[in-house]
Amino acid sequence: MNIANPSQESVEALAAEEFPVAGRHVYLNHAAVSPWPERARRAMRAFADGVTEDGSLHFPDWQAKDAELRQRLQRLVNAESTDHIALVPNTSAGLSLVASGVKWQPGDNVVITDSEFPSNRMVWEALADRGVKVREAACTPAGSADCEGSVLGLVDQRTRVVSVSSVQWGTGLALDIGRIGRELAGTPTAFCVDAIQSLGAWPLDVRAIGADFVAADGHKWMLGPEGLGVFYCAPEWLEELQLRQWGWHMAEPLGDFEARDWRPAATARRFEPGTPNTPANHALEASLAVLQEAGIANVAERIAVRVEHLIQGLNRLPEVAFLSPTDPARRAGIVTARFGDRTEAVYEALRRNNVQVLPRAGGIRFAPHFYNSLHGLDHALNVAADALRR
Ligand SMILES: Cc1ncc(COP(=O)(O)O)c(C=O)c1O
């Protein structure tokens, strides 16, 4: 395959060879927990064999894999360098680094949207005892509100952080995060993005959108294992964000366990207090290799085609009401729809017929990835149509 610019045929071949899940299910739960590509399974198995048979003898290889993973993540978000990438257990941990590390004053506020996943609300609400208020911008119903305008309209001189999801978990609304970041650039307000519902599926350029922080877990659109995510920290915040967790792995010099005059690493490793999740590093590196080989722009385009296919097909069904945006500019990889009082019956029929979806935001959430076949989506649409005829 020409990795710099893979043809549609080679992306199709990669999709066919890497996803055994497609032979068992029409899997549309990538907004929840994704199946791994074959390559991630092989990487994890090889790691397990090595550690089972030889303990930590392959430690230098583990370090090399750690470095490769950081390079992939740096490219994925276009960070300045791997010095700005930390490996964290999940999105919530990344967001908590920001919430616990900003130097808050009583009377400060944080702006979020009214449809955030609890992780990107609770971390800020937990600052109430320090006198920090949370302001929620009107972003529902998805597609009707000027979400970005509403976010920016709530920002004032006491707003220390704006923290939004790039894509809302339930309604699937894709925010124009570039617009928010550009407006905040040069102001004292930091811009934090929960990118778990888009990273891996859509290109992200942290510098172009002016993000100060980005957090995302690997188990959704990055097709990786649970328990490993990425945290991006912009250069001007590396020293500024207060550290609240401590351990040997974040120290300089690294690995000198006798040193008494340690200091936190100058890089984002300062946010990684202890032993890395080495098994997960192997799997996530392999998952990202598949996505980057396909090309993130191709992945995004293919997801958009699948989302369009679902919207067109669902639109032909009786009683359908979309809770996710139908405007292409506002869509991501999530289609959420209701079917009046038949919603539960449709959901049950889909599950009975091997279509993996979840009830979310009052509807059924369909979240296809680049490898899903259009034929599989047609199966899902036919099952839904049948359930509505009964
Ligand atoms: C937008 C959003 N943020 C955060 C999370 C939770 O992330 P984590 O488990 O990685 O902390 C989810 C999970 O569904 C989510 O959709």
The ligand as a MOL file (V3000), in Angstrom:
LIG
                    3D

  0  0  0     0  0            999 V3000
M  V30 BEGIN CTAB
M  V30 COUNTS 16 16 0 0 0
M  V30 BEGIN ATOM
M  V30 1 C -17.7210 12.8240 25.4080 0
M  V30 2 C -17.2170 11.8080 26.3820 0
M  V30 3 N -16.3080 12.1780 27.3020 0
M  V30 4 C -15.8090 11.2880 28.1860 0
M  V30 5 C -16.2270 9.9760 28.1890 0
M  V30 6 C -15.6720 9.0440 29.2190 0
M  V30 7 O -14.3720 8.8930 28.9730 0
M  V30 8 P -13.3410 8.0680 29.8700 0
M  V30 9 O -14.0070 6.8150 30.2710 0
M  V30 10 O -12.2380 7.8860 28.8900 0
M  V30 11 O -12.9770 8.9160 31.0120 0
M  V30 12 C -17.1570 9.5470 27.2460 0
M  V30 13 C -17.6070 8.1410 27.2360 0
M  V30 14 O -18.6020 7.7780 26.6500 0
M  V30 15 C -17.6620 10.4860 26.3230 0
M  V30 16 O -18.5440 10.1260 25.3820 0
M  V30 END ATOM
M  V30 BEGIN BOND
M  V30 1 1 1 2
M  V30 2 1 2 3
M  V30 3 2 2 15
M  V30 4 2 3 4
M  V30 5 1 4 5
M  V30 6 1 5 6
M  V30 7 2 5 12
M  V30 8 1 6 7
M  V30 9 1 7 8
M  V30 10 2 8 9
M  V30 11 1 8 10
M  V30 12 1 8 11
M  V30 13 1 12 13
M  V30 14 1 12 15
M  V30 15 2 13 14
M  V30 16 1 15 16
M  V30 END BOND
M  V30 END CTAB
M  END
